[in-house]
Amino acid sequence: MPTSSLVEDSLRAQGYSQLRGVLDDDICTRLHADATQSDLESARRLFDTASPTAKPIHSSGWRHNIMLSATEAVREAAQCLFDIQQFRTAVAALLGRDATVYELAAMQSLPGAQAQPLHRDTLFSPACEVLTVFIALTDVPDENWGPTAVVPATHDKACWHYHDLHSPACPPGSDGCLHATSARPVCVARGDALVIDSRVFHCGGQQLHLAPTPTIRSLLLAAVAVAAAGHLLAAHRRTSRHIIVHGSSPSQVPTSWASACSSCSR
Ligand SMILES: O=C(O)CCC(=O)C(=O)O
């Protein structure tokens, strides 16, 4: 496990960091089962409601963000994350002691999922205002499993951008155009977390793994933000094609970790 200064330093320099062994196998198994169950239920509800609890991300039917109830396993997982002093210290240093959990959800991708376009999770801001945490609930041992990929050090300059089908290309000679090949896959064991500055360009990878059995990749997602970042997240949701469905609104987040940094000073 890196020391707190390494997590913070890496987030400042590269825009991302990894935490090993945040969750044990048992809780990963329970959360993976919860996410799979919720996804199945919401797929059924899609036929008779206008407000499903899971939505495809970037129009792919093979990648969903999934609402989770604040079950014991969800609370326990969030507590495990905030029990890691290196994480608390990085949150306090980058976001302040009144940082708050704004989002807690699951994400699943299935074999056949295409790579997402490179994107930031929030609109560019001069300082880090949101950390997104992806905790792997299933092993992602190689690139065939569609690991999250990150373009290092693209968090702290506004000029970085990515052209996809919906955004026009720049005039030749413009600065900051990224290519999908600039992204580095981050393979993880279940229980490990990838922590990103939400401004860093990243994407979910193409998922090819089919043998011996097609396997679902599950992540627990958490977004921790400076207290005043509600507007930023709201603006992002309105303006970005990248759909985020909330696992828990702040009011649903249990009080023991609603204020992410209430424990930062411990
Ligand atoms: O699928 C992943 O690994 C990452 C998903 C992601 O970047 C997102 O939905 O914003």
The ligand as an SDF file (V2000), in Angstrom:
LIG
                    3D

 10  9  0  0  0  0  0  0  0  0999 V2000
  -15.6850    1.3440  -17.1630 O   0  0  0  0  0  0  0  0  0  0  0  0
  -14.7650    1.8790  -16.5430 C   0  0  0  0  0  0  0  0  0  0  0  0
  -13.7620    1.2770  -16.1690 O   0  0  0  0  0  0  0  0  0  0  0  0
  -14.7780    3.3440  -16.2730 C   0  0  0  0  0  0  0  0  0  0  0  0
  -16.1280    3.9390  -16.4490 C   0  0  0  0  0  0  0  0  0  0  0  0
  -16.0200    5.4080  -16.5850 C   0  0  0  0  0  0  0  0  0  0  0  0
  -15.0100    5.9840  -16.8000 O   0  0  0  0  0  0  0  0  0  0  0  0
  -17.1940    6.2140  -16.4320 C   0  0  0  0  0  0  0  0  0  0  0  0
  -18.3040    5.6740  -16.5340 O   0  0  0  0  0  0  0  0  0  0  0  0
  -17.0120    7.4350  -16.2460 O   0  0  0  0  0  0  0  0  0  0  0  0
  1  2  2  0
  2  3  1  0
  2  4  1  0
  4  5  1  0
  5  6  1  0
  6  7  2  0
  6  8  1  0
  8  9  2  0
  8 10  1  0
M  END
$$$$
